[in-house]
Amino acid sequence: MGRTNGLNLCRTLLELNPHTNVVYLTAYIEYSFDAWSTGASGFTLKPITQEGVREQLRNLRSPFPFEGTNADE
């Protein structure tokens, strides 16, 4: 990511727009505490699963409607 990292990018995005949904995807659970401290909407570990994605979308801080899904799924 060049001169920044995901933690700093999340903070910057949330400063620009507090309604931004940031969900971290990583293989390293040890980053979870740092990730939560940034104000992210979610955190999931690799390998990613369809159910894991659905869960993160259901729990977004600032939900949005998206085509092809049922909010009750």
C-alpha positions as CSV (number, residue, x, y, z in Angstrom):
1,M,0.0,0.0,0.0
2,G,2.9,2.3,-0.5
3,R,3.6,4.7,2.4
4,T,0.5,3.8,4.4
5,N,-1.1,0.8,5.9
6,G,-4.6,-0.4,6.3
7,L,-4.9,1.0,9.8
8,N,-4.0,4.5,8.7
9,L,-6.1,4.3,5.6
10,C,-9.1,3.3,7.7
11,R,-8.6,6.3,10.0
12,T,-8.2,8.6,7.0
13,L,-11.3,7.3,5.3
14,L,-13.4,7.7,8.4
15,E,-12.1,11.3,8.9
16,L,-13.3,12.1,5.3
17,N,-16.6,10.3,5.8
18,P,-17.7,8.8,9.2
19,H,-20.3,6.7,7.4
20,T,-17.6,4.8,5.4
21,N,-17.8,1.0,6.0
22,V,-14.4,-0.5,6.5
23,V,-14.1,-4.3,6.9
24,Y,-10.7,-5.7,7.4
25,L,-9.7,-9.0,5.8
26,T,-6.5,-10.5,7.1
27,A,-4.9,-13.8,7.8
28,Y,-3.4,-12.4,11.0
29,I,-5.6,-12.4,14.1
30,E,-3.0,-10.5,16.1
31,Y,-4.0,-7.4,14.1
32,S,-7.6,-7.5,15.3
33,F,-7.1,-5.3,18.3
34,D,-5.4,-2.6,16.3
35,A,-8.0,-2.9,13.6
36,W,-10.9,-2.4,16.0
37,S,-9.3,0.7,17.5
38,T,-9.5,2.4,14.1
39,G,-13.4,2.5,14.2
40,A,-13.8,-0.1,11.4
41,S,-17.2,-1.7,10.8
42,G,-15.9,-5.2,10.8
43,F,-13.0,-7.7,10.8
44,T,-12.8,-11.1,9.2
45,L,-10.1,-13.7,8.9
46,K,-8.9,-15.5,5.8
47,P,-9.9,-17.8,4.3
48,I,-13.0,-15.8,3.4
49,T,-16.3,-17.6,3.2
50,Q,-19.7,-16.6,1.7
51,E,-21.3,-16.7,5.1
52,G,-18.5,-14.6,6.5
53,V,-19.2,-11.9,3.9
54,R,-22.9,-12.1,4.5
55,E,-22.3,-11.6,8.3
56,Q,-20.1,-8.6,7.7
57,L,-22.7,-7.0,5.4
58,R,-25.5,-7.6,7.9
59,N,-23.4,-5.9,10.6
60,L,-22.2,-2.8,8.8
61,R,-22.4,0.4,10.8
62,S,-23.8,2.3,7.9
63,P,-25.9,-0.2,5.9
64,F,-26.8,0.4,2.3
65,P,-29.2,-1.4,-0.1
66,F,-27.5,-3.6,-2.7
67,E,-29.0,-5.5,-5.5
68,G,-29.3,-9.3,-5.5
69,T,-29.7,-9.8,-1.7
70,N,-32.4,-10.1,0.8
71,A,-31.9,-8.1,4.0
72,D,-33.4,-11.0,5.9
73,E,-30.8,-13.5,4.6
